[in-house]
Amino acid sequence: MGGLKGKTVFITGASRGIGREIALRCARDGANVVVSAKTAEPHPRLPGTIYSVAQEVEAAGGRALPIRLDVRDEEAVQKAAREAAAAFGGIDILVNNASAIMIAGTLATPMKRFDLMFDVNVRGTFACSQACVPYLAKGRNPHILNLAPPLNMKAHWFRDHVAYTMAKYGMSMCTLGMAAEFRQQGIAVNSLWPRTTIATAAVETFFPQALAMSRKPQIMADAAYIILSSDSRASTGRFFIDEEVLREAGVKDLDQYALNPGQPLAPDIFLD
């Protein structure tokens, strides 16, 4: 068992994709994993529910608490944090992975989608952090990890999808501000973002041409694990890139993460 044994990890958007992979990576250490997401019933097109992932977590060696959660619902978020802390005796780690995406210009972005992106990405990250911080303050080596890009104020990253960029940068600003706010309490607040596109439902929908040139979600999970295992007082307010984290940790073979090893990789957005 490794560094997260017995730690309680609260993950949003954990029913599939990167959230699921992070849940399973933590479970292999013997962590308690709160599998929170909106999907309780099987989706017609997408695999995974909170219950199927909870079973996988248990099978991988962790303890699981599945919670159906819409991060837009403030009361539900507060209740979920209380349930998690009651079930496992506290919360040590929060992973804000839940995210909504729409890659479209200003005129092609309905306000309903604009509101969804801001409600899930910005408000959801803020609400989950607000609900978990009182527990994290008493936690062991506490971390918040936001799946959000480095702040890069070049017009290029706003031009084609200004609403989505603002919503993701809202998560990044939570990292920037809360890292400074909670530094004295020893709570690390960091961001993680991929260098390449990751084979997820979002990439399949919005960047189908990049899917074959993507990496598997495991690369994000392995990078997240390294960050979450690190000393929370030593590293906060950082905007980590997955492959840089792995290289620094001595991982040389990044080809293992490619969907099609040896093929060119598609760069993700937001990185120069």
N, C-alpha and C positions, 0 to 999 in steps of 0.2 A: 504494500500500500504506500501511496506517496503523500505529498504535501497537503492534499485537501481531505484526507481521511477525517470523517466526523464533522467537517465544516458544512454549514448550510448555505446552499447556493440557490438564489431566487432568480429564475430566468424567464423573461417575457418572450412571447413569440416562439415558444419551445416545441411546438407540435411538428415542426418540419425544418428542413434546411439547416442553416447555420446554428440556430437555437437548439435544435435537436442534437447536432453534433457536439456542441459545447456541453450539453446535458450528459451525453454518453461519455465524453472524455472525463468529466468530473466524477461520474459514477464509477469509472474504472479505478479511481483512487479510494473509493469507499465514502464518497460525499453524500450528504442528504441533499436531494435535488427537488426544488419546487418547480414543477413543470406547469407553467402558466401560459395560456393562450386562449383564443376565442373558440378554437375548434374542439368541440366535445363529441360531435357526431361526424362520421366520415364525410369528407367533402367529395362531391361527384367527380372532380377532376384532379384533386391534389391528395397525395398520401398523408397519413399521419393524423392522430388526434392526441389530446393530452393523455388519454388512457393508454394508447398503444406505446407512446414514448415512455410513460411511467413503467410499463412492463419491461421495456428495453433497459431502462435505468436499473431496475431491480436485477435483471438478468446479468447486467454488466458489473454488479457488485455494490451498487449504491442503494440508498433508501429513497423512495419517491413519494411526493405528495402532489397529485394532479389537481390543479385549480382552474376552473373555467373563468377566464378574466378578460374583460374588455378594459384596456388601460385608459380609455376615455372616461370611465365611470369612477369618479373620485372615491365614493363610498366603498365601491367594490375593491379598489386598490388598497385602501386602508384596512378593510376586512381581510383581504388576502395576506397582507403583511402580518396582521395579528394571528391568523391561522397558522402561517408558516412558523412564526416564533413560538407559538404554543405547541406545535407538533414536534419541533426539533430543539427547543430551548434557546432560540435566538436566530439571528440572521448574520452571516459573516460576509456574504458576497451578493451583490446585485448585478445582473447582466441585463442592460436595457437593449434588447435585440429587436423587439416589436417595431415594425416600420411599415409605412404605407408609401407607395411610389406611383407617380405618373410622370412619364417623360413626355412633356408637351409644352408648346409655347403658350404665351399669355392668352391668346384668343381661343386656343383649343383646350384650355383648362377650365372645366366647369367649377363654379364656386363650391359645389358639393365635394369635389375631389380636393380642392384647395383646403377646405375645412378638415377633411379626413386626414390629410398629410400633417397639418398643424396639430390636430387633436391627438393623433397617434404618436408622431415623432417628437414633437416639442413638448406638448402638454403631458403626454404619457410618460416620457422620460422624467420630466420634472415631478409629476405626481408620484411615480414609483420611487424616485429618489427621496422625496419628502417623507413618504410613508416608511421607508426602510432605514433612513439615517439614524433615528433613535435606537434602533436595534444594532445597526452597524457600529455605533459609537461604543457599544459594550461588546462588540464582536472580537474574534481573534484574527488579527492581520486583515482588517476589513478593506474591501475593495468595491468600487463601482466601476463597471466597464460599459461604456457606451459604444455601440456599433455605429460610428460616425466618422466622417472624414476630417482631415486637417483643414483648418480655416485658410482659404486661399481666395483673396478678394480680387481675382482677375475677372474681368467681364466675361471672358470666355466660358467660365463655369456657370454663369447665370443666363447667358444669352438664349439658349435653346430650351431651358426648363427652369425658369426663375422660381416658380413656386416650390418645386421639389428641392432645388438648391437651398432656398431659404429654410425649408423645413428640416433638412439634414444639418445645415449649419446651426440651426437652433439647438440641436442635440450637442453639437460640438461646443457651443457656447455654454451649455450646462457643464461640460467637462472643464472648460476654462475657468468659469466662475466658482463652481463647487470645489474644485481642487484647492483653490486658494482659501475658500470659506472653511473647509473642513480639515485643512492641513494640520492644525494644532491638535485635532482629535485623532490624528493618525489614520484617517480614512483616505485611501488613495482613490482618486477619480481620474480615469484615463479613457482614451478612445482607441479603437482598433478599426483599421480599414484595409481592404485587400488591394494588393498591387495589380492583380488581374481580375477579370470577371470571374465570378464563382457560379458553378452550376446549380442554380436555384430556380424556383418558379418565376421569380421576378426577372431574372436574366432571360429565361425562356420566353417570357411574355414581351419584354421591352427591347431586348437585344438578341433576338433569335439567331442572328448571323454570328454572334460571338459564342454561342453555347459550346460548339465543338472545340473552341480555343480557350475554354475555361478551365479553372482548377476545381477540384472537389471541395466541398465545405469543410472537410477535415483539416485543411491548412489553417483555416480561421480558428477552429477548435483547438488545435495544437498551440497556435500562437496565444490564444486567450488563456490557455492553461499555464503557459510560462509566465504571463503577466500576473495572473491571479495567485500564483504560487510565490511571487516575489515579495520582498519586504515592502509593506504598504507605506512605511515612513521614508523609504529610500527613493521612491519613484512615483510622482503624481503630477497631474497636469500635462501628461505626455500624449502625443498623437502618434500612436504606433502604426506601422505598416507590417502586415503579416510576415512577408518574407524576410524583412529586416530583423524582426524579433527572432525568427527561427535561425537565421544565419549567425546572429550574435550568440545564440545558445549552442552553436556548433553543428546545426543540421546542414549537411552538405548536399544531400540528394533532394532537391525540390521537385525533380521530375516525377517522384512518386505521387505527387498531388495532382498532376495533370490528368485531365479526362482522356487526352490522347497524347501520351508521352512522346517527346521528340518533335511535336508539332509547334508552330508559332503560337504564342499566347496573346489574348486580347487584353489590352490595358483597361483597368476600370476607370470610371470617370472620377474627377476631382484631383487627380494626381498629375503633376507635370512630368 
